[in-house]
Amino acid sequence: MAKKIKDAGCCKGVDKDLSCCKVESVISIDERGQLVLPKEIRDKAGIRAGDKLAVVSWEKGGKVCCISLMKVENLTGMVKDMLGPLMKEIIEK
């Protein structure tokens, strides 16, 4: 039986191989460096005009090999969940 990932955001509780992740679409970057997220993906993710997204990247061999987008409120919640108990412990000492 595969181990579960603890507190992995929206993929919480999925198999370690991240089978919840899939290629949704292929998009292009224009000459100004802009891209368009397809409407279907924006709708599924609940992304609306004015929402803020965090760009998360992973490096391998000194080069970025993976880029993800995450709604800022989800990132804020994860940071709070991770750092909150630690900060509470520090403050109580």
C-alpha positions as CSV (number, residue, x, y, z in Angstrom):
1,M,0.0,0.0,0.0
2,A,1.4,3.4,-1.0
3,K,2.2,6.0,1.8
4,K,0.1,9.1,2.0
5,I,1.5,12.7,1.7
6,K,0.8,14.6,4.9
7,D,-0.6,18.1,4.5
8,A,0.1,18.4,0.7
9,G,-2.5,21.2,0.0
10,C,-5.2,20.2,-2.5
11,C,-3.4,16.8,-3.0
12,K,-3.7,16.0,0.7
13,G,-4.1,12.3,1.3
14,V,-3.2,11.2,-2.3
15,D,-0.7,8.6,-3.2
16,K,3.0,9.6,-3.1
17,D,3.1,9.4,-6.9
18,L,0.8,12.4,-7.1
19,S,-1.7,10.7,-9.3
20,C,-4.0,13.7,-8.8
21,C,-1.7,15.7,-11.0
22,K,-2.3,15.7,-14.8
23,V,-1.7,17.8,-17.9
24,E,-4.8,19.9,-18.3
25,S,-3.7,21.8,-21.4
26,V,-0.7,23.1,-23.3
27,I,-0.5,26.9,-23.5
28,S,1.8,29.3,-25.3
29,I,3.7,32.3,-24.0
30,D,3.4,35.4,-26.2
31,E,6.2,37.8,-27.2
32,R,5.4,39.9,-24.1
33,G,5.8,36.9,-21.8
34,Q,2.1,36.6,-21.1
35,L,0.0,33.5,-21.1
36,V,-3.7,32.7,-20.9
37,L,-5.2,30.1,-18.6
38,P,-8.0,28.4,-20.4
39,K,-11.5,29.2,-19.1
40,E,-12.2,25.6,-18.2
41,I,-9.2,25.5,-15.9
42,R,-10.0,28.9,-14.4
43,D,-13.5,27.7,-13.7
44,K,-12.4,24.4,-12.1
45,A,-9.9,26.2,-10.0
46,G,-12.3,29.0,-9.0
47,I,-9.9,31.6,-10.4
48,R,-11.6,34.9,-11.1
49,A,-10.4,38.3,-12.4
50,G,-8.3,40.1,-9.8
51,D,-7.3,36.9,-8.0
52,K,-3.6,36.6,-7.1
53,L,-1.6,33.5,-7.9
54,A,1.8,32.6,-6.4
55,V,4.3,31.1,-8.8
56,V,6.1,28.2,-7.3
57,S,9.2,26.7,-9.0
58,W,11.5,23.8,-8.4
59,E,15.1,23.7,-9.5
60,K,17.2,20.8,-10.6
61,G,20.8,21.2,-11.6
62,G,20.6,25.0,-11.3
63,K,17.7,25.3,-13.7
64,V,14.0,25.6,-13.1
65,C,12.4,22.3,-14.1
66,C,8.8,22.8,-12.9
67,I,6.5,25.8,-12.4
68,S,3.2,25.7,-10.6
69,L,0.5,28.3,-9.9
70,M,-1.2,28.4,-6.6
71,K,-4.0,30.7,-5.3
72,V,-2.4,33.0,-2.7
73,E,-5.1,32.3,-0.1
74,N,-4.2,28.6,-0.3
75,L,-0.5,29.4,0.1
76,T,-1.2,31.7,3.0
77,G,-3.2,28.9,4.7
78,M,-0.5,26.4,4.3
79,V,2.2,28.8,5.6
80,K,-0.1,29.6,8.6
81,D,-0.7,25.9,9.3
82,M,3.1,25.1,9.2
83,L,4.4,28.2,10.9
84,G,1.6,28.9,13.3
85,P,2.3,26.1,15.8
86,L,6.0,26.7,15.6
87,M,5.6,30.5,16.3
88,K,3.2,29.7,19.2
89,E,5.7,27.4,20.7
90,I,8.5,30.0,20.4
91,I,6.3,32.8,21.9
92,E,5.2,30.6,24.8
93,K,8.9,30.0,25.8
